[in-house]
Amino acid sequence: MSGKTGSIDDGSISQSTAVKKLSSTAKPKVRPRHYTRGLSPLMLRIMAVNAIALIILVGSVLYLNEFRQNLIDARTEELSIQATIIAGALGESAVEGPEAIAIDLAPSRQIITRLVGPTDNRARLFSTSGGMIADSLFLAGEKELVEEPLRRLDYQPSLKEQVVERLHVFLDTFTQQLDAPPNIDHPTVRADELVEVIYALDGTLTTQVRRRQDEQLVINVAVPVQRFRRVLGALLLTGQTDDIDAIVRAEQMLTVKVFAGVLGLTILLSFFLGRTLVRPIRVLARAAERVRGGIGREENIPEFAHRRDEIGDLSRSLSDMTGALYNQIDAVEQFAADVAHEIKNPLSSMRSALETIRMTKKVEVREKLLSILEDDVRRIDRLITDISDASRLDAELTRGQMDEIDLGVMLATLIDAYNTTGKPGQVLINFSDDELGVYLVKGIDARLGQVWRNLIDNGISFSPTDGTLNVALEVRKSTIRFIVEDAGPGLPEGAEDKVFSRFYSERPQEEQFGSHSGLGLAISKQVIEAHGGNIWAENRKDDAGNVVGARFIVDLPKATA
C-alpha cells in the first residue's frame, strides 16, 4: 500500500556508486583537541570572578581614610578640651592680679608641668609679643628614663621583617595622605610662624594638623589664655598621632589576614565548583571525541544520571543524540540495502528480457519483451524519483521554516481541487468542515500537503468506483486529528505497521504493477514524526465485526502562541 509522491529530475543510484563516492570524498580537516590541559580555562575564570569580587571588597575595606579621619577628629576634640582647661588654669592662677597684662612665668611653668607632664602631649606658651616663654618639653616633670637597645651597625632585617615592611609600604598605598603643612619645631619658634597661634592671640581657638619630617602627623590646638576676656598669651598644645597610625595599620593587617583566609577558602570553593562543572564537561568532550573518531559502536556518551542539573541534562541529551546518530546510520544503511534490492528486481527482469530478445525471432515475443522493458524502465524511473525525494526529506525538514497552518483551509482547498478535476466514476471526497482559525498547527506547508495527498491518493486507489472517501478534522485536548476513511478491502491482518515501511506495497489487483514505489506512506510517517506528531492505520469494522474499509489517522500538536 503506497501513496504518490512528487516528481523530480531523473537520476541514477546504486550501492556501489554510493560507496565509491563516500570513499573518494576527502576527509574534513579536524582541529586538534586540547582535552589534556592541566588547569581548565573555565575553572580559572570561575576562580578569577570569585577572587575579583573579594579583592574589590577588601580593597574598599583597606581604604580606611574615613576611619583614620574620625580618629584624628576625636583626638583633636580631646586636645581642644585639654588645652581649654590648661588655658583656663593659666588665666586664673598664673597672673599677678585682675589688672595683669602678662602671664607670670614661674606659676605658668608650674601649672604646665603639673597638667601636661603626665601626658604624652607637648605644651608651649607664647606671650602677646609672639615669643615662646615656656615649653613642656624642657620642663621638669614626672618623667622616667626608658632604655631602648640600639641596633648593631651591621644589622640585617630578617625575611619576615622585610615582608612586613614591604606589606606596610603596600598598605600605605591604600591610605590617602592628608594635605598638611610642615611642622615647625625649633627652640626659637615664634607665634608668627604658626598660623594657629596667631589666631589664638586674636582670641580664637584654632586647630591645625601638621606633618613632621618623618611624615608622621601632629595635631596642634592653640587656645588664648585670657583674664576677664583680656588675651594674655596663647597656649599651643601638640598631640602625636603615632598611636592612630598604629591603630589604622593594625586594622589593615587584620583585614589582610582575614582576606588571606577568605581568599584561600574562596579558591578552594571555586576549585570545588570548577571541578563539579569542568570535570563532567571534559569527560563528555572526551567521550564525544572518542565517538567521533571511533570505529564500531563500543564508545558511548556517559550519562551523569545522578545529577539533576544542566550537566546531567547535557549528558542525557548528548547520549540521546549519539543514539539518534547511530539509529540514523542504521537507517541509511538499511535504506541503501532496500534501494539496491528494489532496483535489482527490475534490472534482473530487464537483463532476462534482453537475453531472451537476442534468442527469439518471433515478432510477438519480441513485442511482449519490449513491453516488459518499458514497464521496467518506468518502474526504475518511479523508484529513482521517490528515492531521491525520500533521501532529501531529512535535509528539507531540518532547513524548513515552521509556519502556522490552518488545516481546515488547506484541506478544503485541496479536496475542492480533487472533486473539481475528478472524472466520471471517480471517488467523491467528503469533507465539509472548513471553519477558519480552528485547526491550527505549526509545520512546513509543502510537506504536510504531500502527506495529505499521499493519504487521500492511497484511499482513492482502494475505494470502489463511484465510492466515497471520508475526510475529517477533529480538535483534541492538545492535538489536531486528521482522519481518512475509505470503503476498500481494508488492511491485511498484521499489516497495520508494515504499511509504513519503505518499499512495502500492497496494491489492488487491477492496478498496473510497478506504478508505486512503496515509499509514500513511509515518507508520510517521517514527515509527521518530524512535526512532533503520530500516524497510524487501522481497519474499519461494522457491527458484525466485518472489515468495511481502512482508516488512517494523524495527530499533530496544536499551534501555541
GINOR-V409889 format. One line per field, one symbol per residue. psi: psi as a letter, one per 40 degrees, with the letter a starting at -180 (. if undefined). burial: # if it has 16 or more other C-alpha atoms within 10 Angstrom, else .. A space follows every 50 residues. Layout:
psi: ???
burial: ???
//
This chain:
psi: hiiiiiiaiiaiiidddddddddehhhihhiiifeeidhhdddddddddd ddddddddddddgfdddddddddddddddddddddddddddddfieadei eihhdddddddddddddeieihhhhiideeiheihedeihagiihhhhhi iidfhhiidddddddddddddddehhhigiiihhgidfiideehdddddd eeehhiihhihideeiiihhhhiihihfehheahhhhhiieddddddddd ddddddddddddddddddddddddddddddddddddddddddeihafehi hihgdehfaddddddddddddddddddddddddddddddddddddddddd dddddddddiehdddddddddddddddddddddddddddddeddddddei hhihhhddddddddddddddeiiheihhhhhegfhiedghihahdddddd dddddddddddeiihfahhhhihihadeihhhhhhifaeaiiheedddee ihehhgiideihheeieeedddddddddddeeaihiiiihiadeeiheai hhhhhiiihi.
burial: #####.........#........................#..#..##... #..#...##..####..#..##..##..##.###.##########..... ####...##########...########.#.#####....#......... ....................#..##.......#......##..#.##### #.#.#######.....###########...###########..##..##. ###.##..#...#..##..##..##..#.#.#.#####..#.......#. ####......##.###.##..#............##..#..##..##..# ..##..#........#..##.##.###.############......#... ...#########..#..#.......######.##...########.##.# ##############..#######.....#############....#.### #####.#......###############..#.###.####......#### #########..
//
